[in-house]
Amino acid sequence: MNSSQLAERQSSEKLQRENNRAIQVEGLTKTFHDQERGLVTAVDQISFHCDYGEVVGLLGPNGAGKTTTLRMLSTVLAPTRGSAFIAGKSVENDPLEVRKNIGYLSANTNLYLRLTPRETLKYFGSLHGLKGEQLDQKIAELLSVFQMEDFADVRCEKLSTGMRQKVSIARTVVHDPPVLILDEPTLGLDILVASTMMKFIEQFKERGKCILFSTHIMGEVEKLCDRIAVIHRGQLLALDSLQGLRDQTQEQYLEDIFFSLIQDEVKDGSR
């Protein structure tokens, strides 16, 4: 094989890998105008990918750009520049197809409080084209997985915060999407409900799905994530496995790794 053939083969293999990726992001940027601060860059030319069967965690302080990134990937916000593809579909050019392929849960995800969990799942399942026995089986499965049988027919307005979060998560995955995008999914949950959520993410991964989620809880990241992205001031500072980040920073614990990366970025920015 000559050099030209080798280069062509490598290019073909790269394209095939990228086409098979669950999430592919290139130069994604979001700017907006603030009355007091002027032009603000919330996300600054970030590029990364996530594969099927992989869990990637986003770490960063408040205001780092995590939520803005996830909102762009879920088609809630339009990027200012750059591109993003979910399951091969463009978030800008094919948003409806993107929504079919994702389950998106944010801190602002609300429920219809007058509906019960069963009614909620039936409603959102039907929106995704599920019906009849298929829909009934999916509802029964999710009620069991999230241990919601005891309150399946109680109005959501009467449920606790943890119970409502279970309903929100089940609603997010009722259509069995290949990609799950979660913005701080365990925020405000007690340890038992948070543990249920983490077990679900592990099961989702085992089924070959892709999970991208943001969190401030280091223990969740260490336990669940194949790779960890650190974002600060809208920029992606690092993306690697925990061991890779240890090698990069010469720090052992994730909290120390995080602060090391943030401090290095602050020093660089002050030069």
Secondary structure as UniProt FT lines:
FT   HELIX           3..19
FT   STRAND          23..34
FT   TURN            35..37
FT   STRAND          38..50
FT   TURN            52..53
FT   STRAND          55..59
FT   TURN            62..63
FT   HELIX           66..73
FT   TURN            74..75
FT   STRAND          81..86
FT   TURN            87..88
FT   STRAND          89..90
FT   TURN            91..93
FT   HELIX           95..100
FT   STRAND          102..105
FT   TURN            107..108
FT   TURN            113..114
FT   HELIX           117..127
FT   TURN            128..129
FT   HELIX           132..145
FT   TURN            146..147
FT   HELIX           149..151
FT   TURN            152..153
FT   HELIX           156..158
FT   HELIX           161..172
FT   TURN            173..175
FT   STRAND          179..183
FT   TURN            185..188
FT   HELIX           191..206
FT   TURN            207..208
FT   STRAND          210..214
FT   HELIX           218..224
FT   STRAND          227..232
FT   TURN            233..234
FT   STRAND          235..240
FT   HELIX           242..249
FT   HELIX           254..269
//
